[in-house]
Amino acid sequence: MDYLKKGFSMAKEGAVAAAEKTKAGVEGAAAKTKEGVMYVGNKTKDGMVAGVNTVAQRTTDQANIVGDATVAGANELSQQTVEGMENAAVNSGLVNQEQEEAVALDAKPEVAGSGSEGSDFSQGAEQAGQ
C-alpha cells in the first residue's frame, strides 16, 4: 500500500509541477501575444495616420492647382473680353483708332486688390509721368 501511496504522491507532484509549468508557459505566451497585437496595432495606426495625411496633402495640392488654373483662365477670359470690346468699339466707329492708341498708352493696367491704389509708389510714378 505504501508503494501505491508513494506512487500516487509522486504522480500528484508531477501533475502539479506540470500544471505550474503550463500555467507559466501560457502566461508567457499570452504576454508575447499581447505585445505582438499591440505592436501590429500601433504600426497599423501609424500607417493610417500617414495615409490620411498624405491624402489630405495631395487633396490640398490638387485644390491649389485647380484654383490657380481657374484664376489664370478668368484672367485670360477677361483680357480677351476687353480686347474684343476695344476691337468692337473701333470697328463700329465709336472710337477712333488714334484715340484708342492714346488711351492704351495712358492706361496703366492694375490688378484688382493689389493694394497699389493710393500708395506712395504709384503716386510717385504718376507724378514722374506728368
C-alpha positions, 0 to 999 in steps of 0.5 A: 500500500505504501508503494501505491501511496508513494506512487500516487504522491509522486504522480500528484507532484508531477501533475502539479509541477506540470500544471505550474509549468503550463500555467507559466508557459501560457502566461508567457505566451499570452504576454508575447501575444499581447505585445505582438497585437499591440505592436501590429496595432500601433504600426497599423495606426501609424500607417493610417495616420500617414495615409490620411495625411498624405491624402489630405496633402495631395487633396490640398495640392490638387485644390491649389492647382485647380484654383490657380488654373481657374484664376489664370483662365478668368484672367485670360477670359477677361483680357480677351473680353476687353480686347474684343470690346476695344476691337468692337468699339473701333470697328463700329466707329465709336472710337477712333483708332488714334484715340484708342492708341492714346488711351492704351498708352495712358492706361496703366493696367492694375490688378484688382486688390493689389493694394497699389491704389493710393500708395506712395509708389504709384503716386510717385510714378504718376507724378514722374509721368506728368 
